[in-house]
């Protein structure tokens, strides 16, 4: 006889959604969600407290792991990392903001597909390197950029990192979401291997790359229309612009 499945622990999903929608403290939301889920699963109080305490002890060094790279990145920025990245990309005549972001999109997807999800990211890659390089490529062609254009380039840089990571990691066979899906399907009586789920993530990743790469190509056209009336300034002429050298 099939055993009855207890769906009450799914209350934790509702709690975490409500907490983030109401913009409560994320740490508080996660703790309350864990407690609600544990009570709904009929865990005894002592087991709940022991599990939370064990998790705290295992992850007490996590803030140090997160803060140390941020401190290094901040030190590099203080010594001109953004400016060096802009000058380097400006020296490549064929580089455009769209082409640069397309290359990064492909690299981000490929590295995420093999589990190297920490090679990119907003604080360690987008803000100090990718966004300044996209701005530098645009400045090399069109001169000084208005704030509207700078903000759009930064948004596209962040979106490119998100798209590459989100659709790339779905191909990694040991990704947590794939393990979760296969476990859920097996409990429902559907026997499937993680490698099968990962392989079916490849067409989605390819489609995501093509669609976002097309959007990035359109970004180059938008920059040309917005800054130079659809006729980009010659790179050789723009490199002599004092505004670019001072960037």
C-alpha positions in Angstrom: 0.0 0.0 0.0 1.3 3.5 -0.9 2.3 5.5 2.2 0.6 8.8 2.7 2.8 11.8 1.9 2.9 14.6 4.5 2.6 17.9 2.6 2.5 20.2 5.6 6.3 20.8 5.6 5.6 22.7 2.4 4.4 25.5 4.6 8.0 26.5 4.9 7.9 27.5 1.2 5.0 29.9 1.9 6.8 31.3 4.9 10.0 32.1 3.0 8.0 33.6 0.0 6.0 35.8 2.4 9.1 36.8 4.3 11.0 38.0 1.2 7.9 39.7 -0.3 7.4 41.6 3.0 11.2 42.3 3.0 11.9 41.0 6.4 15.5 40.2 7.5 16.7 37.3 5.3 18.4 35.5 8.2 15.3 35.8 10.4 13.1 34.5 7.5 15.4 31.5 7.0 15.4 30.6 10.7 11.6 30.9 11.0 11.2 28.8 7.8 13.4 26.1 9.2 11.4 26.0 12.5 8.0 26.0 10.7 9.1 23.2 8.4 10.5 21.1 11.2 7.3 21.5 13.4 5.2 20.6 10.3 7.3 17.5 9.8 6.7 16.5 13.5 10.3 16.9 14.6 10.8 17.0 18.4 11.9 20.3 19.8 15.3 19.0 21.0 16.0 17.7 17.4 15.2 21.1 15.9 17.5 22.9 18.3 20.3 20.4 17.8 20.0 20.7 14.0 20.1 24.5 14.1 23.1 24.4 16.5 25.0 22.0 14.4 24.4 24.1 11.3 25.6 27.2 13.1 28.8 25.5 14.2 29.6 24.1 10.7 29.1 27.5 9.0 30.5 29.9 11.6 33.6 30.5 9.4 31.3 31.3 6.4 31.3 35.1 7.0 35.1 35.1 7.0 35.1 33.2 3.7 32.7 35.8 2.2 34.3 38.9 3.6 37.9 38.2 2.8 37.5 38.2 -1.1 35.4 41.4 -0.8 38.2 43.1 1.1 40.7 42.0 -1.6 38.4 43.3 -4.3 37.9 46.6 -2.5 41.7 47.0 -2.2 42.2 46.3 -5.9 39.5 48.9 -6.8 41.2 51.5 -4.6 44.4 51.0 -6.6 42.7 51.5 -9.9 41.4 48.0 -11.0 38.4 49.6 -12.8 40.5 52.2 -14.6 43.0 49.6 -15.8 40.2 47.3 -17.1 38.7 50.2 -19.0 42.0 51.2 -20.5 42.8 47.7 -21.5 39.5 47.0 -23.3 39.7 50.4 -25.0 42.9 49.4 -26.6 41.1 46.5 -28.5 39.7 48.3 -31.6 37.2 45.5 -32.5 35.8 45.3 -29.0 32.2 46.5 -28.4 30.1 46.3 -25.3 27.8 43.7 -26.9 30.7 41.5 -28.1 32.4 41.7 -24.8 29.3 40.6 -22.9 28.6 37.8 -25.4 32.1 36.4 -24.8 31.5 36.6 -21.0 28.1 35.0 -21.3 29.6 32.0 -23.1 32.4 31.7 -20.6 30.0 32.0 -17.7 27.8 29.3 -19.0 30.6 26.9 -19.7 32.3 27.3 -16.3 28.9 27.0 -14.5 28.2 23.8 -16.5 31.2 22.2 -14.9 30.5 23.4 -11.4 32.8 26.5 -11.3 30.0 28.8 -10.2 32.3 31.0 -8.1 34.4 32.2 -10.9 31.9 35.0 -11.7 29.4 36.9 -9.7 28.3 40.5 -9.1 30.7 41.6 -6.3 33.8 39.8 -7.6 33.5 40.1 -11.4 30.6 42.3 -12.6 31.2 45.4 -10.5 35.0 45.6 -10.6 35.7 44.2 -14.1 32.9 43.4 -16.4 30.8 46.6 -16.1 33.9 48.9 -16.3 35.1 47.0 -19.4 31.7 47.3 -21.1 31.8 51.1 -20.3 35.4 51.3 -21.6 34.5 49.6 -24.9 31.6 52.1 -25.4 33.8 55.1 -24.4 36.5 54.1 -26.9 33.9 54.4 -29.7 31.6 57.1 -28.6 33.5 59.2 -26.1 32.2 60.2 -22.7 29.0 58.4 -21.7 25.9 59.9 -20.0 24.7 58.4 -16.8 21.7 56.8 -18.5 24.0 54.8 -20.8 26.3 53.8 -18.0 23.5 52.5 -15.9 22.1 50.5 -18.8 25.5 49.0 -19.5 25.9 48.0 -15.8 22.4 46.5 -15.9 23.2 44.4 -19.0 26.5 43.3 -17.4 24.7 42.1 -14.3 21.9 40.4 -16.4 24.6 38.6 -18.5 26.1 37.1 -15.4 22.7 36.0 -14.1 21.7 34.4 -17.3 25.0 32.6 -17.8 25.0 31.2 -14.2 21.3 30.3 -14.1 21.2 28.3 -17.3 24.7 27.0 -17.1 24.5 25.4 -13.7 21.4 23.5 -14.7 23.8 21.3 -16.8 26.0 20.4 -13.9 25.0 17.0 -12.7 25.8 17.6 -9.1 23.8 20.9 -8.9 21.5 21.0 -5.9 18.3 21.7 -8.0 19.0 18.6 -10.1 19.4 16.4 -7.1 16.2 17.9 -5.6 14.2 17.2 -8.8 15.4 13.6 -9.2 14.7 12.9 -5.5 11.2 14.3 -5.9 10.5 12.4 -9.1 11.7 9.1 -7.5 9.4 9.7 -4.5 6.6 10.1 -7.1 7.4 6.8 -8.7 9.4 8.2 -11.7 12.9 6.6 -11.8 15.3 9.1 -13.5 19.0 9.7 -13.2 20.6 13.1 -12.5 22.6 12.9 -15.8 19.3 12.7 -17.8 18.0 15.9 -16.1 21.4 17.6 -16.7 21.4 16.6 -20.4 17.9 18.0 -20.9 19.2 21.3 -19.5 21.5 21.7 -22.5 18.8 22.8 -25.1 17.5 25.4 -22.6 21.0 26.7 -22.0 21.6 27.0 -25.8 18.4 28.8 -26.3 19.2 31.2 -23.4 22.6 31.9 -24.9 21.1 32.6 -28.4 18.4 34.8 -27.1 20.5 36.9 -24.7 23.3 37.1 -27.3 20.8 38.6 -29.7 19.8 41.1 -27.1 23.4 42.1 -26.6 23.8 42.6 -30.4 20.8 44.9 -30.2 22.6 46.7 -27.4 25.4 47.7 -29.7 22.8 49.1 -32.2 21.1 51.0 -29.4 24.4 52.5 -28.3 25.1 53.6 -31.9 21.7 55.3 -32.2 21.7 56.8 -28.8 25.3 58.2 -28.8 26.2 58.7 -32.5 23.1 58.8 -34.6 23.5 55.2 -35.7 27.1 55.9 -37.0 29.7 54.9 -34.4 32.8 57.1 -34.1 35.9 55.4 -35.5 37.9 53.8 -32.7 41.1 55.4 -33.7 39.6 58.9 -33.5 37.9 58.2 -30.2 41.0 57.1 -28.5 42.4 60.6 -28.8 39.4 62.0 -26.9 40.6 63.4 -23.6 37.4 62.2 -21.9 38.4 58.7 -22.7 41.9 59.0 -21.4 40.6 60.4 -18.2 38.1 57.6 -17.7 
